[in-house]
């Protein structure tokens, strides 16, 4: 399985870090990190964006000559986590201004799995309209909203819940969280 991960400039890069650490064990990864996300990775995680090099191939978000910029390049799924409202808007309106947005455009036109994890709150009507537009086009909108029925004891438990739900959508077995049982 080949999965592309897009990390755009929104808070919540901890989700991307954990997802990449899990997917690395089970899939070939291509990773695109926006310039703003590189700064947020340093701010929120205390890491250089180069931390992600060991998990897959890094692609420059400005490189439209990347193999990922062509629909003829096969990949199984694209996950944008976190997804800024700027990136979400560009995708919803077909404005391929970056490699992340171009790969999302390819995902939509080629009917490949596209999972978008928007990181903003509250959502404005514009945000919601853009999400609805993308959902109607086949994208899966997964706002990183953790459950609390399993009584998380740490930030890691909360992050694992969100990452586990993404892995579920990718049909990748995982035991990152306790599932609901009545």
SEZA-491425 format. One record per atom (N, C-alpha, C): residue number from 0; atom name; z, x, y. Coordinates in steps of 0.02 Angstrom, whole numbers, plus 50000, padded with zeros to 5 digits. Atoms other than C-alpha are relative to their C-alpha. Layout:
# SEZA-491425
{NUM; CA; {Z; X; Y}}
...
This chain:
# SEZA-491425
{0; N; {50000; 50043; 49941}}
{0; CA; {50000; 50000; 50000}}
{0; C; {50000; 50045; 50062}}
{1; N; {50003; 49963; 49937}}
{1; CA; {49955; 50065; 50173}}
{1; C; {50020; 49954; 50057}}
{2; N; {49973; 50040; 49946}}
{2; CA; {50053; 50000; 50322}}
{2; C; {49999; 50040; 50064}}
{3; N; {49998; 49970; 49933}}
{3; CA; {50034; 50036; 50507}}
{3; C; {50061; 49972; 50036}}
{4; N; {49942; 50019; 49960}}
{4; CA; {50190; 50033; 50615}}
{4; C; {49985; 50016; 50073}}
{5; N; {50006; 49990; 49929}}
{5; CA; {50176; 50010; 50803}}
{5; C; {50069; 49994; 50032}}
{6; N; {49935; 50002; 49964}}
{6; CA; {50327; 50051; 50911}}
{6; C; {49983; 49999; 50074}}
{7; N; {50017; 50007; 49929}}
{7; CA; {50305; 49986; 51087}}
{7; C; {50064; 50005; 50042}}
{8; N; {49946; 49985; 49953}}
{8; CA; {50413; 50006; 51242}}
{8; C; {50048; 49944; 50013}}
{9; N; {49948; 50050; 49992}}
{9; CA; {50554; 49884; 51214}}
{9; C; {50063; 50026; 49966}}
{10; N; {49938; 49982; 50033}}
{10; CA; {50736; 49904; 51169}}
{10; C; {49998; 49976; 49928}}
{11; N; {49998; 50020; 50069}}
{11; CA; {50771; 49895; 50984}}
{11; C; {49964; 50047; 49953}}
{12; N; {50035; 49952; 50043}}
{12; CA; {50690; 50053; 50915}}
{12; C; {50040; 50016; 49937}}
{13; N; {49960; 49991; 50060}}
{13; CA; {50834; 50060; 50791}}
{13; C; {49970; 49962; 49941}}
{14; N; {50033; 50038; 50052}}
{14; CA; {50740; 49926; 50694}}
{14; C; {49940; 50038; 49972}}
{15; N; {50059; 49961; 50022}}
{15; CA; {50582; 50033; 50688}}
{15; C; {50022; 50059; 49958}}
{16; N; {49976; 49942; 50038}}
{16; CA; {50680; 50185; 50630}}
{16; C; {50020; 49980; 49930}}
{17; N; {49976; 50021; 50066}}
{17; CA; {50762; 50091; 50487}}
{17; C; {49942; 49975; 49957}}
{18; N; {50057; 50025; 50037}}
{18; CA; {50600; 50004; 50437}}
{18; C; {49958; 50058; 49972}}
{19; N; {50040; 49943; 50022}}
{19; CA; {50504; 50168; 50429}}
{19; C; {50037; 50038; 49944}}
{20; N; {49962; 49966; 50052}}
{20; CA; {50644; 50248; 50327}}
{20; C; {49995; 49964; 49933}}
{21; N; {50006; 50039; 50062}}
{21; CA; {50631; 50107; 50199}}
{21; C; {49928; 50000; 49974}}
{22; N; {50070; 50005; 50021}}
{22; CA; {50441; 50090; 50196}}
{22; C; {49974; 50065; 49972}}
{23; N; {50022; 49934; 50021}}
{23; CA; {50417; 50277; 50173}}
{23; C; {50006; 50008; 49924}}
{24; N; {49988; 49995; 50072}}
{24; CA; {50484; 50258; 49996}}
{24; C; {49948; 49961; 49959}}
{25; N; {50041; 50047; 50038}}
{25; CA; {50356; 50125; 49950}}
{25; C; {49928; 49994; 50024}}
{26; N; {50067; 50010; 49972}}
{26; CA; {50199; 50141; 50058}}
{26; C; {49977; 50062; 50038}}
{27; N; {50029; 49950; 49956}}
{27; CA; {50082; 50258; 50150}}
{27; C; {50005; 49973; 50071}}
{28; N; {49988; 50025; 49932}}
{28; CA; {50124; 50247; 50335}}
{28; C; {49958; 50036; 50052}}
{29; N; {50030; 49975; 49938}}
{29; CA; {50027; 50269; 50496}}
{29; C; {50044; 49972; 50055}}
{30; N; {49953; 50020; 49949}}
{30; CA; {50136; 50263; 50651}}
{30; C; {49971; 50014; 50070}}
{31; N; {50023; 49995; 49931}}
{31; CA; {50087; 50231; 50832}}
{31; C; {50060; 49987; 50046}}
{32; N; {49942; 50006; 49956}}
{32; CA; {50218; 50257; 50968}}
{32; C; {49976; 50002; 50072}}
{33; N; {50020; 50001; 49930}}
{33; CA; {50188; 50207; 51149}}
{33; C; {50040; 50052; 50040}}
{34; N; {49965; 49951; 49958}}
{34; CA; {50238; 50327; 51289}}
{34; C; {50069; 49975; 50020}}
{35; N; {49935; 50028; 49982}}
{35; CA; {50377; 50211; 51345}}
{35; C; {50047; 50000; 49940}}
{36; N; {49958; 50000; 50060}}
{36; CA; {50440; 50195; 51166}}
{36; C; {50027; 50070; 49986}}
{37; N; {49976; 49931; 50011}}
{37; CA; {50451; 50385; 51155}}
{37; C; {50063; 50012; 50042}}
{38; N; {49942; 49992; 49956}}
{38; CA; {50573; 50381; 51302}}
{38; C; {50059; 49958; 49974}}
{39; N; {49947; 50044; 50025}}
{39; CA; {50671; 50235; 51227}}
{39; C; {50030; 50028; 49935}}
{40; N; {49975; 49967; 50061}}
{40; CA; {50685; 50326; 51059}}
{40; C; {50051; 50053; 50018}}
{41; N; {49954; 49948; 49978}}
{41; CA; {50766; 50470; 51150}}
{41; C; {50064; 49969; 50030}}
{42; N; {49943; 50032; 49966}}
{42; CA; {50879; 50355; 51254}}
{42; C; {50045; 49963; 49950}}
{43; N; {49960; 50042; 50044}}
{43; CA; {50935; 50235; 51117}}
{43; C; {50023; 50035; 49936}}
{44; N; {49984; 49969; 50064}}
{44; CA; {50933; 50347; 50963}}
{44; C; {50022; 50073; 50007}}
{45; N; {49984; 49929; 49991}}
{45; CA; {50958; 50521; 51037}}
{45; C; {49954; 50045; 49959}}
{46; N; {50048; 49963; 50041}}
{46; CA; {50804; 50578; 50940}}
{46; C; {49936; 50011; 50039}}
{47; N; {50068; 49992; 49975}}
{47; CA; {50634; 50647; 50983}}
{47; C; {49955; 49953; 49960}}
{48; N; {50047; 50042; 50037}}
{48; CA; {50488; 50534; 50936}}
{48; C; {49971; 50037; 49940}}
{49; N; {50027; 49960; 50056}}
{49; CA; {50435; 50678; 50822}}
{49; C; {50040; 49990; 49936}}
{50; N; {49961; 50018; 50059}}
{50; CA; {50573; 50620; 50704}}
{50; C; {49957; 49960; 49951}}
{51; N; {50041; 50044; 50042}}
{51; CA; {50444; 50495; 50639}}
{51; C; {49944; 50036; 49963}}
{52; N; {50053; 49962; 50033}}
{52; CA; {50320; 50632; 50587}}
{52; C; {50011; 50007; 49925}}
{53; N; {49987; 49988; 50071}}
{53; CA; {50406; 50658; 50420}}
{53; C; {49989; 49938; 49956}}
{54; N; {50009; 50062; 50038}}
{54; CA; {50374; 50477; 50370}}
{54; C; {49928; 49978; 49994}}
{55; N; {50070; 50021; 50002}}
{55; CA; {50187; 50464; 50401}}
{55; C; {49959; 50036; 50052}}
{56; N; {50045; 49970; 49952}}
{56; CA; {50040; 50508; 50509}}
{56; C; {50011; 49968; 50069}}
{57; N; {49992; 50025; 49932}}
{57; CA; {50074; 50493; 50696}}
{57; C; {49932; 49998; 50034}}
{58; N; {50062; 50008; 49963}}
{58; CA; {49931; 50428; 50803}}
{58; C; {50018; 49991; 50074}}
{59; N; {49990; 50007; 49927}}
{59; CA; {49920; 50443; 50993}}
{59; C; {49979; 49931; 50021}}
{60; N; {50013; 50068; 49979}}
{60; CA; {49927; 50271; 51072}}
{60; C; {49939; 49995; 50047}}
{61; N; {50059; 50000; 49955}}
{61; CA; {49786; 50322; 51191}}
{61; C; {49936; 50021; 49963}}
{62; N; {50056; 49973; 50037}}
{62; CA; {49671; 50386; 51053}}
{62; C; {49957; 49946; 49968}}
{63; N; {50046; 50051; 50027}}
{63; CA; {49530; 50261; 51029}}
{63; C; {49951; 50031; 49951}}
{64; N; {50040; 49967; 50052}}
{64; CA; {49444; 50390; 50917}}
{64; C; {50041; 50008; 49936}}
{65; N; {49960; 50000; 50060}}
{65; CA; {49586; 50374; 50792}}
{65; C; {49965; 49959; 49946}}
{66; N; {50030; 50039; 50054}}
{66; CA; {49529; 50314; 50622}}
{66; C; {50025; 49927; 50000}}
{67; N; {49972; 50067; 49999}}
{67; CA; {49642; 50163; 50649}}
{67; C; {49963; 49953; 50048}}
{68; N; {50033; 50041; 49949}}
{68; CA; {49533; 50103; 50794}}
{68; C; {49938; 49964; 49973}}
{69; N; {50059; 50032; 50029}}
{69; CA; {49396; 50046; 50674}}
{69; C; {50020; 49949; 49947}}
{70; N; {49987; 50051; 50051}}
{70; CA; {49397; 49887; 50571}}
{70; C; {49979; 50022; 49931}}
{71; N; {50021; 49976; 50066}}
{71; CA; {49313; 49985; 50431}}
{71; C; {50055; 50042; 49966}}
{72; N; {49944; 49962; 50028}}
{72; CA; {49475; 50083; 50407}}
{72; C; {50049; 49950; 49970}}
{73; N; {49959; 50049; 50035}}
{73; CA; {49576; 49989; 50277}}
{73; C; {50074; 50015; 50004}}
{74; N; {49927; 49999; 50005}}
{74; CA; {49761; 49955; 50292}}
{74; C; {50021; 49930; 49980}}
{75; N; {49977; 50065; 50027}}
{75; CA; {49864; 49814; 50217}}
{75; C; {50037; 49957; 50050}}
{76; N; {49959; 50039; 49953}}
{76; CA; {49978; 49764; 50359}}
{76; C; {50015; 50043; 50061}}
{77; N; {49980; 49967; 49938}}
{77; CA; {50027; 49805; 50537}}
{77; C; {50063; 49965; 50025}}
{78; N; {49937; 50025; 49974}}
{78; CA; {50205; 49785; 50600}}
{78; C; {50013; 50032; 50068}}
{79; N; {49983; 49973; 49934}}
{79; CA; {50244; 49803; 50785}}
{79; C; {50074; 49983; 50012}}
{80; N; {49928; 50008; 49996}}
{80; CA; {50430; 49832; 50803}}
{80; C; {50030; 50057; 50040}}
{81; N; {49998; 50063; 49963}}
{81; CA; {50495; 49816; 50935}}
{81; C; {49933; 49990; 50037}}
{82; N; {50061; 50016; 49964}}
{82; CA; {50354; 49729; 51026}}
{82; C; {50020; 49978; 50071}}
{83; N; {49987; 50018; 49930}}
{83; CA; {50364; 49727; 51216}}
{83; C; {49959; 49939; 50019}}
{84; N; {50038; 50058; 49976}}
{84; CA; {50305; 49574; 51310}}
{84; C; {49932; 50021; 50029}}
{85; N; {50064; 49974; 49977}}
{85; CA; {50169; 49682; 51389}}
{85; C; {49952; 50007; 49942}}
{86; N; {50043; 49992; 50060}}
{86; CA; {50101; 49726; 51217}}
{86; C; {49982; 49933; 49971}}
{87; N; {50012; 50067; 50027}}
{87; CA; {50120; 49547; 51156}}
{87; C; {49947; 49964; 50041}}
{88; N; {50048; 50033; 49956}}
{88; CA; {50024; 49482; 51307}}
{88; C; {49930; 50030; 49992}}
{89; N; {50065; 49968; 50009}}
{89; CA; {49885; 49610; 51285}}
{89; C; {49968; 49978; 49935}}
{90; N; {50027; 50022; 50065}}
{90; CA; {49865; 49561; 51102}}
{90; C; {49976; 49927; 50006}}
{91; N; {50016; 50072; 49995}}
{91; CA; {49867; 49374; 51140}}
{91; C; {49938; 49987; 50042}}
{92; N; {50056; 50011; 49955}}
{92; CA; {49735; 49395; 51273}}
{92; C; {49941; 50046; 49987}}
{93; N; {50057; 49959; 50021}}
{93; CA; {49621; 49518; 51182}}
{93; C; {49986; 50059; 50045}}
{94; N; {50009; 49944; 49955}}
{94; CA; {49650; 49660; 51304}}
{94; C; {50022; 50064; 49965}}
{95; N; {49985; 49941; 50040}}
{95; CA; {49640; 49815; 51194}}
{95; C; {50007; 50063; 50043}}
{96; N; {49988; 49945; 49953}}
{96; CA; {49713; 49937; 51319}}
{96; C; {50034; 50060; 49968}}
{97; N; {49966; 49945; 50035}}
{97; CA; {49800; 50046; 51189}}
{97; C; {49982; 49995; 49926}}
{98; N; {50013; 50000; 50072}}
{98; CA; {49785; 50093; 51006}}
{98; C; {50041; 49946; 49965}}
{99; N; {49958; 50052; 50030}}
{99; CA; {49930; 49977; 50962}}
{99; C; {49965; 49932; 50006}}
{100; N; {50032; 50065; 49988}}
{100; CA; {49839; 49829; 51039}}
{100; C; {49934; 49996; 49962}}
{101; N; {50064; 49999; 50037}}
{101; CA; {49672; 49881; 50961}}
{101; C; {50012; 49987; 49926}}
{102; N; {49986; 50010; 50071}}
{102; CA; {49749; 49888; 50787}}
{102; C; {50022; 49928; 49988}}
{103; N; {49981; 50071; 50005}}
{103; CA; {49827; 49716; 50816}}
{103; C; {49938; 49956; 50002}}
{104; N; {50064; 50037; 49995}}
{104; CA; {49655; 49652; 50868}}
{104; C; {49962; 50004; 49935}}
{105; N; {50032; 49991; 50065}}
{105; CA; {49582; 49724; 50708}}
{105; C; {50035; 49957; 49948}}
{106; N; {49962; 50039; 50049}}
{106; CA; {49721; 49643; 50607}}
{106; C; {49981; 49926; 50005}}
{107; N; {50017; 50070; 49990}}
{107; CA; {49681; 49473; 50682}}
{107; C; {49928; 49985; 49978}}
{108; N; {50070; 50014; 50015}}
{108; CA; {49491; 49485; 50666}}
{108; C; {49984; 50010; 49927}}
{109; N; {50012; 49986; 50071}}
{109; CA; {49498; 49555; 50489}}
{109; C; {50046; 49959; 49954}}
{110; N; {49953; 50043; 50037}}
{110; CA; {49634; 49429; 50437}}
{110; C; {50048; 50041; 49957}}
{111; N; {49949; 49960; 50033}}
{111; CA; {49757; 49566; 50389}}
{111; C; {50069; 49978; 50025}}
{112; N; {49932; 50022; 49981}}
{112; CA; {49944; 49537; 50394}}
{112; C; {50022; 50037; 50064}}
{113; N; {49975; 49974; 49937}}
{113; CA; {50013; 49560; 50570}}
{113; C; {50068; 49969; 50012}}
{114; N; {49931; 50021; 49987}}
{114; CA; {50201; 49551; 50598}}
{114; C; {50021; 50028; 50067}}
{115; N; {49981; 49980; 49932}}
{115; CA; {50262; 49555; 50777}}
{115; C; {50074; 49983; 50010}}
{116; N; {49928; 50009; 49988}}
{116; CA; {50447; 49580; 50817}}
{116; C; {50014; 50007; 50075}}
{117; N; {49990; 49997; 49927}}
{117; CA; {50464; 49534; 51002}}
{117; C; {50073; 50013; 50017}}
{118; N; {49931; 49983; 49980}}
{118; CA; {50616; 49607; 51089}}
{118; C; {50008; 49985; 50074}}
{119; N; {49988; 50023; 49931}}
{119; CA; {50657; 49509; 51245}}
{119; C; {50046; 49940; 49995}}
{120; N; {49962; 50062; 49997}}
{120; CA; {50780; 49375; 51294}}
{120; C; {50024; 49989; 50070}}
{121; N; {50030; 50058; 50032}}
{121; CA; {50773; 49247; 51355}}
{121; C; {49923; 50005; 50004}}
{122; N; {50072; 50003; 49998}}
{122; CA; {50590; 49206; 51323}}
{122; C; {49979; 49953; 50057}}
{123; N; {50028; 50045; 49949}}
{123; CA; {50491; 49136; 51470}}
{123; C; {49948; 49956; 49966}}
{124; N; {50054; 50043; 50027}}
{124; CA; {50362; 48999; 51445}}
{124; C; {49937; 50041; 49986}}
{125; N; {50059; 49956; 50012}}
{125; CA; {50227; 49134; 51460}}
{125; C; {50009; 50037; 49934}}
{126; N; {49987; 49966; 50062}}
{126; CA; {50308; 49233; 51319}}
{126; C; {49989; 49953; 49941}}
{127; N; {50006; 50048; 50055}}
{127; CA; {50320; 49078; 51210}}
{127; C; {49928; 49978; 49989}}
{128; N; {50071; 50018; 50007}}
{128; CA; {50139; 49028; 51246}}
{128; C; {49961; 50055; 49966}}
{129; N; {50034; 49944; 50032}}
{129; CA; {50080; 49202; 51198}}
{129; C; {50018; 50005; 49926}}
{130; N; {49979; 49998; 50071}}
{130; CA; {50183; 49198; 51037}}
{130; C; {49967; 49943; 49961}}
{131; N; {50032; 50056; 50034}}
{131; CA; {50115; 49025; 50994}}
{131; C; {49926; 50014; 49989}}
{132; N; {50071; 49982; 50007}}
{132; CA; {49937; 49085; 51026}}
{132; C; {49990; 50047; 49941}}
{133; N; {50006; 49951; 50055}}
{133; CA; {49964; 49232; 50908}}
{133; C; {50017; 49969; 49933}}
{134; N; {49982; 50034; 50062}}
{134; CA; {50050; 49125; 50777}}
{134; C; {49942; 49956; 49976}}
{135; N; {50057; 50042; 50018}}
{135; CA; {49903; 49004; 50781}}
{135; C; {49940; 50041; 49975}}
{136; N; {50053; 49955; 50023}}
{136; CA; {49788; 49154; 50752}}
{136; C; {50018; 50035; 49934}}
{137; N; {49980; 49972; 50065}}
{137; CA; {49886; 49205; 50596}}
{137; C; {50053; 50053; 50002}}
{138; N; {49946; 49950; 49996}}
{138; CA; {50013; 49329; 50662}}
{138; C; {50066; 49968; 49981}}
{139; N; {49933; 50023; 50016}}
{139; CA; {50191; 49314; 50601}}
{139; C; {50046; 50026; 50056}}
{140; N; {49953; 49981; 49946}}
{140; CA; {50318; 49314; 50743}}
{140; C; {50070; 50002; 49969}}
{141; N; {49934; 49991; 50029}}
{141; CA; {50483; 49384; 50681}}
{141; C; {50046; 50029; 50055}}
{142; N; {49952; 49977; 49950}}
{142; CA; {50607; 49391; 50823}}
{142; C; {50061; 50029; 49963}}
{143; N; {49945; 49970; 50037}}
{143; CA; {50745; 49510; 50766}}
{143; C; {50067; 49966; 50014}}
{144; N; {49939; 50040; 49993}}
{144; CA; {50882; 49378; 50757}}
{144; C; {50038; 50002; 49935}}
{145; N; {49964; 49994; 50063}}
{145; CA; {51009; 49425; 50625}}
{145; C; {50040; 49937; 49983}}
{146; N; {49956; 50053; 50023}}
{146; CA; {51104; 49300; 50520}}
{146; C; {50071; 50028; 49996}}
{147; N; {49930; 49977; 50004}}
{147; CA; {51293; 49307; 50509}}
{147; C; {50037; 49969; 49941}}
{148; N; {49969; 50030; 50058}}
{148; CA; {51325; 49207; 50350}}
{148; C; {50026; 50051; 49950}}
{149; N; {49980; 49948; 50048}}
{149; CA; {51342; 49370; 50253}}
{149; C; {50057; 50044; 50027}}
{150; N; {49944; 49966; 49969}}
{150; CA; {51481; 49429; 50370}}
{150; C; {49989; 50076; 50008}}
{151; N; {50015; 49929; 49990}}
{151; CA; {51406; 49594; 50431}}
{151; C; {50061; 50037; 50026}}
{152; N; {49943; 49959; 49981}}
{152; CA; {51532; 49732; 50452}}
{152; C; {49981; 50057; 50047}}
{153; N; {50022; 49944; 49958}}
{153; CA; {51426; 49855; 50551}}
{153; C; {49932; 49984; 50031}}
{154; N; {50066; 50005; 49970}}
{154; CA; {51274; 49875; 50660}}
{154; C; {49946; 50011; 49947}}
{155; N; {50046; 49987; 50055}}
{155; CA; {51187; 49946; 50506}}
{155; C; {49987; 49937; 49959}}
{156; N; {50008; 50062; 50037}}
{156; CA; {51217; 49781; 50414}}
{156; C; {49953; 49952; 50037}}
{157; N; {50042; 50044; 49959}}
{157; CA; {51135; 49685; 50557}}
{157; C; {49928; 50024; 50000}}
{158; N; {50067; 49971; 50000}}
{158; CA; {50986; 49803; 50567}}
{158; C; {49968; 49990; 49931}}
{159; N; {50026; 50007; 50068}}
{159; CA; {50966; 49798; 50377}}
{159; C; {49977; 49928; 49985}}
{160; N; {50021; 50069; 50011}}
{160; CA; {50957; 49608; 50380}}
{160; C; {49930; 49989; 50028}}
{161; N; {50066; 50009; 49969}}
{161; CA; {50809; 49610; 50501}}
{161; C; {49947; 50039; 49962}}
{162; N; {50048; 49959; 50037}}
{162; CA; {50722; 49752; 50410}}
{162; C; {49986; 49971; 49931}}
{163; N; {50009; 50031; 50065}}
{163; CA; {50751; 49667; 50243}}
{163; C; {49954; 49939; 50003}}
{164; N; {50044; 50059; 49992}}
{164; CA; {50667; 49508; 50307}}
{164; C; {49927; 50021; 50011}}
{165; N; {50068; 49974; 49992}}
{165; CA; {50516; 49611; 50362}}
{165; C; {49972; 50024; 49933}}
{166; N; {50022; 49978; 50066}}
{166; CA; {50507; 49692; 50191}}
{166; C; {49983; 49941; 49956}}
{167; N; {50016; 50061; 50037}}
{167; CA; {50513; 49518; 50115}}
{167; C; {49930; 49975; 50018}}
{168; N; {50066; 50024; 49977}}
{168; CA; {50361; 49468; 50220}}
{168; C; {49943; 50045; 49975}}
{169; N; {50049; 49953; 50027}}
{169; CA; {50271; 49624; 50156}}
{169; C; {49999; 50000; 49924}}
{170; N; {49994; 50004; 50073}}
{170; CA; {50315; 49574; 49977}}
{170; C; {50026; 50064; 49968}}
{171; N; {49969; 49939; 50025}}
{171; CA; {50419; 49731; 49954}}
{171; C; {50072; 49984; 49981}}
{172; N; {49933; 50014; 50025}}
{172; CA; {50574; 49710; 49847}}
{172; C; {50051; 50043; 50037}}
{173; N; {49947; 49964; 49967}}
{173; CA; {50735; 49759; 49932}}
{173; C; {50066; 49965; 49990}}
{174; N; {49932; 50026; 50004}}
{174; CA; {50922; 49736; 49926}}
{174; C; {50039; 50020; 50062}}
{175; N; {49968; 49977; 49938}}
{175; CA; {50960; 49774; 50108}}
{175; C; {50052; 49951; 50027}}
{176; N; {49952; 50049; 49975}}
{176; CA; {51059; 49615; 50136}}
{176; C; {50016; 49950; 49945}}
{177; N; {49980; 50050; 50048}}
{177; CA; {51151; 49480; 50041}}
{177; C; {49964; 49935; 50018}}
{178; N; {50039; 50061; 49988}}
{178; CA; {51041; 49326; 50023}}
{178; C; {50045; 49939; 49999}}
{179; N; {49963; 50063; 49996}}
{179; CA; {51101; 49150; 50060}}
{179; C; {50004; 49967; 49932}}
{180; N; {49989; 50038; 50062}}
{180; CA; {51177; 49059; 49912}}
{180; C; {50053; 49947; 50016}}
{181; N; {49952; 50055; 49989}}
{181; CA; {51264; 48890; 49921}}
{181; C; {50053; 50000; 49947}}
